[in-house]
Structures are given as structure tokens and as C-alpha cells.
Amino acid sequence: MARQPSRVEVLKQRYKENANIKQHWHNIWEFCGEFVHTRKQHFQSTGIPGEFLTETLFSSVAPQANNIMASALLGQLWPNGARSVRLARPKHIKNTQEVKTYYRKITEVFTGFLDQPKANLIPSIAEYLLDQGAFGIAGIKRRKTGDFTQPLKFSSVTIKNFVVEEDKDGNVVTIYIDDKYTVRQMVDSFGEENVSKSVRDKYNAGNFNEKIRVIQVIEPRMDNAFSFGNKSFPIASLYFEWDTSKQLKESGFLQMPIIIARFAKAINEVYGRSPAMFAMPAILRLNVIMNILQVASEKTGSPPLYLLDNGALGPTIVDTSADALNVFQTSGLGEKSPIGVISDVGDLRPLMELADKLKEEITQAFMIDRLLDLNNETRMTLGEAQIRDRIRGDSNTAVYKRQMSELFTPLLEGAFNDLLEMGHMGVIQGSAEEQEVIDRGMEPIIMPEAVQMALEKNLPVYELEYISPAARVMKTEQLQGLTTFLDLTGGAAQMFPEAPDNVDIDTIIQEIADLTNIGEDKLNAEEVKQKIREGRAQAQQQNAQLQQAQVAADVGMKQAQGQSMMMGAINGRPKG
């Protein structure tokens, strides 16, 4: 009977199959690294630390365009750090003052942890966006630190170090991290008793800096019926040595610790397509032209010369490089200057014009014209400028939505779940979790009963509200439609007083707050709003009663005055 392959052997075979698919991309990634993201090269070769990485690069337009695009996208999607997002109440949880206070507090805690410098979130997003512009695929890793006061740490994940596998719906479900550990790192990370014998021998021999290839596989767990602890978690994580197939460590996560996103995708492809790939024809042509212009400029400043030598034969190859000196015999040349310029480079303006067109093509591929408005020549009214900004923003909506749905939303949802597990997002009053938070020297946030019930029913307990220019752009059309509706309804009310009866003002005010990124903490809770309305109704009723009393008093006074005048007239009439 044939031996069944071990779990590591199965994973190793799956890795090889998926790595073969990735291998087809190495050529284009090499170009993207060489001409766009110069810090990340050597997909088909081995680099040397400190080597010169821009030796064949004659134009910096593409690297600059990628940097500008990454910075602009960061400013559009994450302008204020973690305060670019808000934890909001789902509609199925009633808006009470207690609930409102709870969401305000957890938002402060959530954004505070993400904005900690040691959390490294903003640098990770910035590096991720650079990889997106160059390679079309990148990721961010989230891990728990074990430190209750600084609980999360983020880092970018580059395509050089991972292989992905999709499910039938095109979602990345399996991630293989291909890394190299030193012998010392192997023992420190996994324990001397868990590494292979060959690694232990190297460690005991003092070969601490020798590199060992290690693969980590992260994917949904298929069978956890007989597992306990984190080995029963829905996301499995397994490390093994590549050379020896020795399993090093198995654990698990409640949700994916690494979020992989693609800038754009072609049909039936696993890996993403990037702006650098779209612009690569122009990038390569511009690099050649800039090389030609550089050589031509050198020749113009220091042209190649000839030197006449009577009786000696000239060289078989004419050197036309800058500062070159070629010796020719004078026989048959007639009268010529003994020293002169061999050739002229000619008119360079057509090449320079072509270079300008290619630069524009590259910057458009990186959306610089849509992300930044650098038009300082055309005077526009405020309305024209707003229309222009809206058109520019609308043209980027697809990019914004993909980044928010593939990266930011799952990344932030994972961070919320991690913090909820540690008790930072609220605890039940009187629970062991509350006491644990108190013992750590922190003030617990008490979870309202309505939120507890939602958790028990497995309902959403929060919504992510993005507070960014990108989010505002995607809501502009809806806000404008709502504003137009209110204007028309108000105008119609002058002719048809019953027109406002169709308007649910509470719903409209809530929607306007959502569309303008005004948090619910700026709006009154239901009970506060009800008290205000009850007080207003009572005041109106009292005012109406006072007005009625005033009218009655006025009527009574006028009646009394009329009776007095009548009696006076009667009393003062002469007798007949």
C-alpha cells in the first residue's frame, strides 16, 4: 500500500504549483522594479546589499509618478491617519444616549491604538500603495503584540515574499509566505526542540547567521474537530522548513492576519495589474530617448574630433563618443583643417517633443492629472472649479472603492475584532473581562445592553464610516440630489402648503449627516430629541393658552368698555 503524503508534503506540492503560476510574472515585475519601484528588484536574479540599482535608468519620471500617486492616494483615502474612519451605530441598534456615548468612546480608543507610532500603520499603507502602483498587488500584515497598551503592529508585505491562491469567487484565501531566517532566528522563533536536526547542529556549531528557507501557510482551516486553543481557530497557520519538510509550528487566527489586495485584475489572472504595467511601453521608450538625449548632449558639449596624420593609415573603427579623437590619413582629402568635428548630432527638438508626450502618457497612467489639479493657467468661477473637482473625483471612484473594499475594510474589521477580543471595545459590566481591564490599570468601557444583544444574535455591532476626501467624492452625487430635493420641496411649499407633509425630516437629517461625514455624536439621541420636542410642544401649548387668555381678556375688556359706554350714553340721555 502506497504511503500517504504528510500534511507538509501536500502543502509543499501546492506551494510549488502556485509558485509556478507566479513565475510567469517575474519578467514583468523585473521591469517594474528596474524602471519604477527601484528599491524592489531581482525577481529573476540575486541582488547584493548596497549595489547600484539605477544604473540602466535614464529617466526618473516613472518612479516620481509612482511616488506622487501613492502619496495622493494616501491623502485621499487616509488623510488624518486612523481618524479618517469612525465606528458608527448599525441601524438595528436603537440610538440612545448610552449607545451614542459608547460608540464615541470606542472610536477614540480604536483610532488611538491605530495611530500609535509603534503600530506602524501609516508607513505600512504608504509602502503598500507604492507596491500597488508598481506591481499591482501588495498586502498588509496585522499582528497582536501581547502588550495591552500597544496591542497591534502592522507591516507591509511585498510580492517578492508571498504566493497566493484564490477560491472559485476570485478571493485570496491562501497565502504562502516565503522567507529566510538565520539559524539564531530559527531557534529564537520556534525553539531549539522544534527545529530540524540540521538546524540544531548548525546552532550548536555556532553557525548563527546561515540562512534557512521557511514557508508559512495561512488559509481557512478545513478540519478542527479534534483541535484545541488557537489550533481550532477558523484560520490555520503552519510553518515548515523547505529543505527538510520539518513542521515548525502550527497555530491559528480568528480572522486573516494578512490582507492582500490587487490594483486591477485581468480575467483568469490571480495577480494584479498596475499603472506601471499600463505605462510600461511609454516608460521603456522614454528611457531609450533620454539615453539618446544624454549621449547627444555630451557630444554637443564635447564633440568627437578628427586629427589628420600625413602618411599614416586611419583607424578601422571611427569613435563617435564624446571627447573621442580619431586619426585619419590625409591622402585624397584635399585641403582640410588638421583638427575638426567629425559629425553634428543634428536637431534634438523632435526627440524632446516626443519625450514630453511620453512623460504625459506616463503621468496619466499613474492618474496624476486626476489625483492632483495642477492647472494654474485657466481662470474659473467657484462653480466651475467645483464641477471640475467633482469630475476628477468621479473618475477615481473605481480605484477608491477597490482599495476600500479589498484592503481598508477587512484590515480595520480585523483590527476591531482583535481589540474586542482583548476587551478594548467594551466589556460586560460585572464580567471577568471587566476585572481584567481594571487589573491592567485601564478604565473599562461598559457595553450597552443593545450592543450585547446584537453580539449574542451574531448581528453587526458597528459600521465603518470613512471620513476622507475619497469617501466624500463617492457621496457627492447623492448629497447633491438630496439638496436639490429639499430646495424643490421648499419652493413648492409656497404654492402647495401640503408639500412638506411628504418629508420625513428625521430621516433626511440623518442621511445628510452621513453624506457630509458628520458623526452621529453631533446629533441628539432619540430620548434627548423627544424631550426637546415635548418641551417645544408644551411651550407651544402654553403659548397658545396665553394667547387665548389674552384674546379672552381683550374681548372681555372691550365688552366691558362697550357696556360702560352704553350705560354712560343711557345715563346721559335727556329726559322726555
C-alpha positions as CSV (number, residue, x, y, z in Angstrom):
1,M,0.0,0.0,0.0
2,A,1.4,3.4,-1.0
3,R,2.4,5.7,1.8
4,Q,0.1,8.7,2.2
5,P,1.9,12.0,1.9
6,S,2.3,14.0,5.1
7,R,0.5,17.4,5.6
8,V,3.7,19.3,5.0
9,E,4.4,17.4,1.8
10,V,0.9,18.2,0.5
11,L,1.4,21.9,1.3
12,K,4.8,21.9,-0.3
13,Q,3.4,20.4,-3.5
14,R,0.6,23.0,-3.5
15,Y,3.1,25.8,-3.0
16,K,5.2,24.5,-6.0
17,E,2.1,24.5,-8.2
18,N,1.1,28.1,-7.2
19,A,4.7,29.3,-7.4
20,N,4.9,28.1,-11.0
21,I,2.0,30.3,-11.8
22,K,3.7,33.2,-10.1
23,Q,6.9,32.5,-12.1
24,H,5.3,33.8,-15.3
25,W,5.0,37.3,-13.7
26,H,8.7,37.6,-12.7
27,N,9.7,39.1,-16.1
28,I,7.3,42.0,-16.0
29,W,7.9,42.5,-12.2
30,E,11.6,42.8,-13.0
31,F,10.9,45.6,-15.4
32,C,8.5,47.3,-12.9
33,G,11.2,47.1,-10.3
34,E,14.0,48.3,-12.6
35,F,12.2,51.2,-14.1
36,V,9.5,52.2,-11.4
37,H,10.0,50.8,-7.9
38,T,13.8,50.7,-7.9
39,R,14.1,49.6,-4.3
40,K,12.5,46.2,-5.1
41,Q,14.2,44.4,-7.9
42,H,15.9,41.0,-8.6
43,F,12.8,38.8,-9.2
44,Q,15.0,36.8,-11.7
45,S,18.4,37.3,-10.0
46,T,20.1,37.7,-6.7
47,G,20.9,41.1,-5.5
48,I,23.8,42.3,-3.4
49,P,23.2,44.7,-0.5
50,G,24.3,48.2,-1.3
51,E,24.5,47.7,-5.1
52,F,23.7,50.5,-7.5
53,L,20.1,49.9,-8.5
54,T,19.6,52.7,-11.1
55,E,22.5,52.0,-13.5
56,T,20.2,51.5,-16.5
57,L,17.6,54.1,-15.6
58,F,17.9,57.3,-17.6
59,S,14.5,58.8,-16.7
60,S,13.1,59.3,-13.2
61,V,9.6,60.2,-14.5
62,A,8.0,56.8,-13.7
63,P,9.5,56.4,-10.2
64,Q,8.4,60.0,-9.4
65,A,4.9,59.4,-10.8
66,N,4.5,56.3,-8.7
67,N,5.6,58.2,-5.5
68,I,3.2,61.0,-6.3
69,M,0.3,58.6,-6.9
70,A,1.0,56.7,-3.7
71,S,1.1,60.0,-1.7
72,A,-2.0,61.3,-3.3
73,L,-4.0,58.1,-2.7
74,L,-2.8,58.1,0.9
75,G,-4.1,61.7,1.2
76,Q,-7.4,60.8,-0.4
77,L,-8.0,57.5,1.5
78,W,-6.3,58.0,4.8
79,P,-5.7,61.8,5.2
80,N,-5.9,62.0,9.0
81,G,-4.5,58.7,10.0
82,A,-6.9,56.5,11.8
83,R,-9.2,59.5,12.4
84,S,-10.1,59.0,8.8
85,V,-12.6,56.4,9.9
86,R,-15.4,56.3,12.6
87,L,-17.1,53.4,14.3
88,A,-20.8,54.0,13.9
89,R,-24.0,52.5,15.2
90,P,-25.8,50.0,12.9
91,K,-29.4,50.9,12.1
92,H,-30.8,47.9,14.1
93,I,-29.4,49.2,17.4
94,K,-31.5,52.0,18.9
95,N,-30.0,55.4,19.1
96,T,-30.0,56.1,22.8
97,Q,-27.7,58.4,24.7
98,E,-25.9,55.4,26.3
99,V,-25.3,53.9,22.8
100,K,-24.2,57.2,21.4
101,T,-21.6,57.6,24.3
102,Y,-20.4,54.0,23.8
103,Y,-19.6,54.5,20.1
104,R,-17.9,57.8,20.7
105,K,-15.6,56.1,23.3
106,I,-14.7,53.0,21.3
107,T,-14.0,55.2,18.3
108,E,-11.5,57.2,20.4
109,V,-9.8,54.1,21.7
110,F,-9.8,52.4,18.2
111,T,-8.3,55.3,16.4
112,G,-5.9,56.0,19.2
113,F,-4.3,52.5,19.1
114,L,-4.1,52.6,15.3
115,D,-2.4,56.0,15.3
116,Q,0.3,54.9,17.8
117,P,3.7,55.4,16.2
118,K,4.8,51.9,17.1
119,A,1.7,50.5,15.4
120,N,3.4,51.4,12.1
121,L,0.1,51.7,10.2
122,I,0.7,54.8,8.1
123,P,4.2,53.7,6.9
124,S,2.8,50.3,6.1
125,I,-0.1,51.8,4.0
126,A,2.4,54.1,2.2
127,E,4.7,51.2,1.3
128,Y,1.7,49.2,0.2
129,L,0.5,51.9,-2.1
130,L,3.9,52.1,-3.7
131,D,3.8,48.4,-4.4
132,Q,0.3,48.7,-5.8
133,G,1.5,51.3,-8.3
134,A,4.4,49.3,-9.4
135,F,3.4,45.6,-9.1
136,G,-0.4,45.7,-8.9
137,I,-0.6,43.5,-5.8
138,A,0.5,44.1,-2.2
139,G,-0.6,43.4,1.3
140,I,-0.5,44.5,5.0
141,K,0.1,42.2,7.9
142,R,-1.6,42.7,11.3
143,R,-0.4,41.0,14.4
144,K,-1.1,41.2,18.1
145,T,1.9,42.3,20.2
146,G,0.9,41.0,23.6
147,D,1.3,44.5,25.0
148,F,-2.1,45.6,26.4
149,T,-1.2,49.3,26.0
150,Q,0.2,48.9,22.4
151,P,-1.8,45.9,21.2
152,L,-1.4,46.0,17.4
153,K,1.5,46.1,14.9
154,F,1.3,46.5,11.2
155,S,3.8,45.9,8.4
156,S,3.7,45.8,4.6
157,V,4.0,42.5,2.7
158,T,5.8,42.6,-0.7
159,I,5.1,40.3,-3.7
160,K,8.7,39.1,-3.6
161,N,7.9,37.1,-0.4
162,F,4.4,35.7,-1.0
163,V,2.4,33.4,-3.2
164,V,-1.4,33.5,-3.3
165,E,-4.2,31.1,-4.1
166,E,-7.8,32.1,-4.9
167,D,-11.2,30.5,-4.3
168,K,-13.8,30.0,-7.0
169,D,-15.0,33.6,-6.5
170,G,-11.6,35.1,-7.1
171,N,-10.9,36.0,-3.5
172,V,-7.4,35.4,-2.0
173,V,-7.9,32.6,0.6
174,T,-4.5,31.0,0.9
175,I,-1.2,32.9,1.4
176,Y,2.2,31.3,1.3
177,I,4.9,33.5,2.9
178,D,8.4,32.5,1.6
179,D,11.1,33.9,4.0
180,K,14.6,33.2,5.2
181,Y,15.6,33.0,8.8
182,T,19.1,32.9,10.3
183,V,19.9,29.9,12.4
184,R,19.7,32.1,15.5
185,Q,16.3,33.4,14.4
186,M,15.0,29.9,13.8
187,V,15.9,28.8,17.4
188,D,14.5,32.1,18.9
189,S,11.3,31.9,16.9
190,F,10.4,28.2,17.1
191,G,12.5,26.8,19.9
192,E,15.5,24.5,19.6
193,E,13.4,21.4,20.3
194,N,11.1,22.2,17.3
195,V,13.7,22.8,14.5
196,S,15.3,20.1,12.4
197,K,18.4,18.3,13.5
198,S,20.4,20.0,10.8
199,V,19.5,23.4,12.2
200,R,20.3,22.3,15.7
201,D,23.7,21.1,14.6
202,K,24.4,24.4,12.9
203,Y,23.3,26.3,16.0
204,N,25.4,24.2,18.3
205,A,28.4,24.7,15.9
206,G,28.0,28.5,16.1
207,N,26.8,29.0,12.5
208,F,24.2,31.5,13.7
209,N,24.0,33.6,10.5
210,E,23.4,30.9,8.0
211,K,20.0,31.4,6.2
212,I,17.3,28.7,6.3
213,R,14.3,28.9,4.0
214,V,10.9,28.8,5.8
215,I,7.4,28.7,4.4
216,Q,4.4,29.9,6.3
217,V,0.9,28.8,5.0
218,I,-2.1,30.8,6.1
219,E,-5.6,29.5,4.9
220,P,-9.1,28.6,6.2
221,R,-8.9,25.6,8.4
222,M,-10.7,22.5,6.9
223,D,-10.9,20.3,9.9
224,N,-10.7,21.4,13.5
225,A,-12.9,18.8,15.2
226,F,-10.2,17.5,17.4
227,S,-8.2,20.6,18.0
228,F,-8.0,22.9,21.0
229,G,-6.8,26.5,21.6
230,N,-5.7,28.5,18.6
231,K,-5.4,25.3,16.5
232,S,-9.2,25.3,16.4
233,F,-9.5,28.9,15.1
234,P,-11.0,29.2,11.6
235,I,-7.8,30.5,10.0
236,A,-4.9,28.0,10.1
237,S,-1.2,29.0,10.2
238,L,1.6,26.4,9.7
239,Y,5.4,26.9,9.4
240,F,7.8,24.4,7.9
241,E,11.4,24.2,6.7
242,W,11.7,23.9,3.0
243,D,14.8,21.7,2.7
244,T,13.8,19.2,5.4
245,S,10.0,19.4,5.3
246,K,10.1,19.7,9.1
247,Q,6.9,21.2,10.6
248,L,8.0,24.0,12.9
249,K,4.8,25.5,14.4
250,E,1.0,25.3,13.9
251,S,-1.4,27.9,15.3
252,G,-4.4,29.8,14.1
253,F,-6.2,33.2,13.9
254,L,-9.8,34.3,14.3
255,Q,-9.5,36.2,11.0
256,M,-7.0,36.6,8.2
257,P,-3.8,38.3,9.6
258,I,-2.7,39.4,6.2
259,I,-4.8,41.3,3.7
260,I,-3.8,41.1,0.1
261,A,-5.3,43.5,-2.5
262,R,-4.9,44.0,-6.2
263,F,-4.9,47.3,-8.0
264,A,-6.7,45.8,-11.0
265,K,-7.2,42.3,-12.4
266,A,-7.4,40.8,-15.9
267,I,-9.8,37.8,-16.5
268,N,-8.5,34.5,-15.2
269,E,-5.4,36.0,-13.5
270,V,-4.6,35.7,-9.9
271,Y,-2.1,38.5,-9.6
272,G,-2.9,42.2,-10.2
273,R,-2.2,44.7,-12.9
274,S,-0.6,48.0,-12.1
275,P,-0.3,51.5,-13.5
276,A,3.3,50.7,-14.2
277,M,2.3,47.9,-16.4
278,F,-0.1,50.1,-18.3
279,A,2.6,52.7,-18.8
280,M,5.5,50.2,-19.5
281,P,5.6,50.8,-23.3
282,A,6.0,54.6,-22.7
283,I,8.4,54.0,-19.8
284,L,10.8,51.9,-21.9
285,R,10.6,54.3,-24.9
286,L,11.2,57.3,-22.7
287,N,14.2,55.6,-21.1
288,V,15.8,55.0,-24.5
289,I,15.1,58.5,-25.7
290,M,16.5,60.0,-22.5
291,N,19.6,57.9,-23.0
292,I,19.9,59.2,-26.6
293,L,19.4,62.8,-25.5
294,Q,22.1,62.3,-22.8
295,V,24.6,61.0,-25.3
296,A,23.7,63.7,-27.8
297,S,24.1,66.4,-25.1
298,E,27.6,65.0,-24.3
299,K,28.5,65.1,-28.0
300,T,27.2,68.6,-28.4
301,G,29.3,69.8,-25.4
302,S,32.3,67.7,-26.2
303,P,32.1,66.6,-29.9
304,P,34.2,63.8,-31.4
305,L,37.2,65.2,-33.3
306,Y,39.4,64.0,-36.2
307,L,43.2,64.6,-36.5
308,L,44.9,64.4,-39.9
309,D,48.1,62.3,-40.0
310,N,50.0,62.6,-43.2
311,G,51.0,59.2,-44.4
312,A,49.5,57.1,-41.6
313,L,46.5,54.9,-42.1
314,G,43.4,55.9,-40.2
315,P,41.6,53.5,-37.7
316,T,39.2,50.8,-39.0
317,I,36.5,52.0,-36.5
318,V,35.5,55.6,-36.0
319,D,35.0,56.5,-32.4
320,T,32.0,58.9,-32.2
321,S,31.7,59.1,-28.5
322,A,32.1,62.4,-26.6
323,D,35.7,63.7,-26.5
324,A,36.8,61.0,-29.0
325,L,39.9,61.7,-31.1
326,N,40.2,59.8,-34.5
327,V,43.4,59.9,-36.6
328,F,43.0,59.9,-40.4
329,Q,45.5,59.9,-43.3
330,T,45.3,63.0,-45.5
331,S,45.6,61.2,-48.8
332,G,42.8,62.2,-51.1
333,L,41.1,64.5,-48.5
334,G,42.2,67.8,-50.2
335,E,42.5,70.8,-48.1
336,K,41.0,70.3,-44.7
337,S,41.7,71.7,-41.3
338,P,44.2,69.4,-39.4
339,I,41.7,69.1,-36.5
340,G,37.9,69.2,-36.8
341,V,34.5,67.9,-35.7
342,I,33.5,64.5,-37.2
343,S,29.7,64.9,-37.1
344,D,26.9,67.0,-35.7
345,V,24.1,65.4,-33.6
346,G,21.5,67.4,-35.5
347,D,18.2,69.0,-34.3
348,L,17.1,67.4,-31.0
349,R,13.8,69.2,-30.7
350,P,11.7,66.3,-32.3
351,L,13.1,63.9,-29.7
352,M,12.4,66.3,-26.9
353,E,8.8,66.8,-28.0
354,L,8.4,63.0,-28.1
355,A,9.9,62.8,-24.6
356,D,7.3,65.3,-23.4
357,K,4.5,63.3,-24.9
358,L,5.7,60.1,-23.3
359,K,6.1,61.9,-19.9
360,E,2.4,63.0,-20.2
361,E,1.4,59.5,-21.1
362,I,3.2,58.0,-18.1
363,T,1.7,60.6,-15.6
364,Q,-1.8,59.9,-17.0
365,A,-1.3,56.2,-16.4
366,F,-0.5,56.9,-12.8
367,M,-3.6,59.2,-12.6
368,I,-1.5,62.3,-11.6
369,D,-3.8,64.5,-13.7
370,R,-6.9,63.2,-11.8
371,L,-5.4,63.0,-8.3
372,L,-3.8,66.4,-8.4
373,D,-5.1,69.6,-10.1
374,L,-2.1,71.4,-11.3
375,N,-3.9,73.7,-13.7
376,N,-2.8,77.3,-12.8
377,E,-3.5,78.8,-16.2
378,T,-7.3,78.7,-16.6
379,R,-9.3,81.1,-14.5
380,M,-12.6,79.5,-13.3
381,T,-15.5,80.6,-11.2
382,L,-16.2,78.8,-7.9
383,G,-18.9,76.7,-9.6
384,E,-16.7,75.7,-12.5
385,A,-13.9,74.7,-10.1
386,Q,-16.4,72.6,-8.0
387,I,-17.7,70.9,-11.2
388,R,-14.1,70.2,-12.3
389,D,-13.2,68.7,-8.9
390,R,-16.3,66.5,-9.0
391,I,-15.5,65.2,-12.4
392,R,-11.9,64.5,-11.4
393,G,-13.1,62.7,-8.2
394,D,-15.7,60.7,-10.0
395,S,-13.1,59.4,-12.5
396,N,-11.2,57.9,-9.5
397,T,-14.2,56.3,-7.8
398,A,-13.4,52.7,-9.1
399,V,-9.9,53.0,-7.6
400,Y,-11.1,54.3,-4.3
401,K,-13.8,51.7,-3.9
402,R,-11.5,48.8,-4.7
403,Q,-8.9,49.9,-2.2
404,M,-11.6,50.5,0.5
405,S,-13.3,47.2,-0.1
406,E,-10.2,44.9,-0.6
407,L,-7.8,46.5,1.9
408,F,-9.1,49.1,4.3
409,T,-12.4,47.4,5.3
410,P,-11.1,43.9,6.0
411,L,-7.9,45.4,7.7
412,L,-10.0,47.6,10.0
413,E,-12.5,44.8,10.7
414,G,-9.7,42.5,11.8
415,A,-8.2,45.2,14.0
416,F,-11.6,45.8,15.6
417,N,-12.1,42.1,16.3
418,D,-8.6,41.8,17.9
419,L,-9.3,44.8,20.1
420,L,-12.7,43.5,21.0
421,E,-11.2,40.1,22.0
422,M,-8.8,42.0,24.3
423,G,-11.6,44.0,25.9
424,H,-10.7,47.3,24.4
425,M,-14.0,47.7,22.5
426,G,-16.2,47.2,25.5
427,V,-16.9,44.6,28.2
428,I,-20.0,43.4,30.0
429,Q,-20.4,45.0,33.4
430,G,-19.5,42.6,36.2
431,S,-17.7,40.2,33.9
432,A,-14.2,38.7,34.3
433,E,-13.2,40.7,31.2
434,E,-14.1,44.0,33.0
435,Q,-12.0,43.0,36.0
436,E,-9.1,42.1,33.8
437,V,-9.2,45.5,32.2
438,I,-9.3,47.1,35.6
439,D,-6.4,45.0,36.8
440,R,-4.3,46.3,33.9
441,G,-4.8,49.8,35.2
442,M,-7.3,50.9,32.5
443,E,-10.8,52.2,32.7
444,P,-13.2,49.7,31.1
445,I,-15.8,50.7,28.5
446,I,-19.2,49.2,29.5
447,M,-21.0,47.7,26.6
448,P,-24.7,48.8,26.4
449,E,-27.3,46.0,26.6
450,A,-28.4,46.7,23.0
451,V,-24.9,46.0,21.7
452,Q,-24.6,42.9,23.9
453,M,-27.8,41.5,22.4
454,A,-26.6,42.2,18.9
455,L,-23.4,40.3,19.6
456,E,-25.4,37.3,21.1
457,K,-27.5,37.2,17.9
458,N,-24.4,37.4,15.7
459,L,-25.5,40.7,14.2
460,P,-23.1,43.5,13.2
461,V,-22.3,45.7,16.2
462,Y,-20.6,48.6,14.2
463,E,-20.3,50.2,10.8
464,L,-17.2,51.7,9.4
465,E,-17.7,55.3,8.3
466,Y,-14.9,56.7,6.3
467,I,-14.1,60.4,6.8
468,S,-11.9,61.2,3.8
469,P,-11.9,63.1,0.5
470,A,-12.4,59.7,-1.3
471,A,-15.5,58.9,0.8
472,R,-16.8,62.4,0.2
473,V,-16.4,62.1,-3.5
474,M,-18.4,58.9,-3.6
475,K,-21.2,60.6,-1.8
476,T,-21.3,63.9,-3.7
477,E,-23.9,62.9,-6.2
478,Q,-26.3,61.5,-3.6
479,L,-25.8,64.6,-1.4
480,Q,-26.5,66.9,-4.4
481,G,-29.7,65.0,-5.2
482,L,-30.9,65.3,-1.6
483,T,-30.1,69.0,-1.6
484,T,-32.0,69.6,-4.8
485,F,-35.0,67.7,-3.5
486,L,-35.1,69.9,-0.4
487,D,-34.8,73.1,-2.5
488,L,-37.6,72.0,-4.8
489,T,-39.8,70.9,-1.9
490,G,-39.3,74.2,-0.1
491,G,-40.2,76.1,-3.3
492,A,-43.3,74.0,-3.9
493,A,-44.4,74.7,-0.3
494,Q,-45.1,78.4,-1.2
495,M,-47.7,77.3,-3.7
496,F,-48.8,74.0,-2.1
497,P,-48.6,74.1,1.7
498,E,-49.2,70.4,2.0
499,A,-45.9,69.6,0.0
500,P,-43.7,69.3,3.2
501,D,-46.1,66.7,4.6
502,N,-44.3,64.2,2.4
503,V,-40.9,64.8,4.0
504,D,-39.6,62.6,6.9
505,I,-37.2,65.3,8.3
506,D,-35.6,63.0,10.8
507,T,-34.5,60.5,8.1
508,I,-33.3,63.3,5.9
509,I,-31.2,65.0,8.6
510,Q,-29.6,61.6,9.5
511,E,-28.8,61.0,5.8
512,I,-27.3,64.5,5.4
513,A,-25.2,63.8,8.4
514,D,-24.0,60.5,6.8
515,L,-23.3,62.1,3.4
516,T,-21.4,65.0,4.9
517,N,-19.3,62.8,7.2
518,I,-20.9,64.4,10.3
519,G,-20.8,61.8,13.1
520,E,-23.8,60.7,15.0
521,D,-22.2,62.1,18.1
522,K,-23.1,65.6,16.7
523,L,-26.8,64.6,16.6
524,N,-29.1,64.3,19.6
525,A,-30.1,60.8,20.8
526,E,-33.7,59.7,20.5
527,E,-34.6,60.4,24.1
528,V,-33.0,63.9,24.0
529,K,-34.7,64.7,20.7
530,Q,-38.0,63.5,22.2
531,K,-37.6,65.7,25.3
532,I,-36.8,68.7,23.2
533,R,-39.9,68.1,21.1
534,E,-42.1,67.5,24.1
535,G,-40.8,70.7,25.7
536,R,-41.4,72.6,22.5
537,A,-44.9,71.2,22.2
538,Q,-45.6,72.1,25.9
539,A,-44.2,75.6,25.3
540,Q,-46.4,76.0,22.2
541,Q,-49.4,74.8,24.1
542,Q,-48.7,77.2,27.0
543,N,-48.2,80.0,24.5
544,A,-51.4,79.1,22.8
545,Q,-53.2,79.1,26.1
546,L,-51.7,82.5,27.0
547,Q,-52.8,83.8,23.6
548,Q,-56.3,82.5,24.1
549,A,-56.3,84.1,27.6
550,Q,-55.1,87.3,26.1
551,V,-57.7,87.2,23.4
552,A,-60.4,86.5,26.0
553,A,-59.1,89.3,28.2
554,D,-59.1,91.7,25.3
555,V,-62.7,90.6,24.4
556,G,-63.8,91.0,28.0
557,M,-62.2,94.4,28.2
558,K,-63.8,95.5,25.0
559,Q,-67.1,94.2,26.1
560,A,-66.8,96.0,29.4
561,Q,-65.8,99.2,27.7
562,G,-68.8,98.8,25.3
563,Q,-71.2,98.3,28.2
564,S,-69.7,101.2,30.1
565,M,-70.1,103.5,27.1
566,M,-73.7,102.2,26.6
567,M,-74.6,102.8,30.2
568,G,-73.0,106.3,30.0
569,A,-75.0,107.1,26.9
570,I,-78.1,105.9,28.6
571,N,-77.5,107.8,31.8
572,G,-76.6,110.9,30.0
573,R,-79.6,111.0,27.6
574,P,-82.1,113.9,28.4
575,K,-85.5,113.0,29.8
576,G,-88.5,113.3,27.5
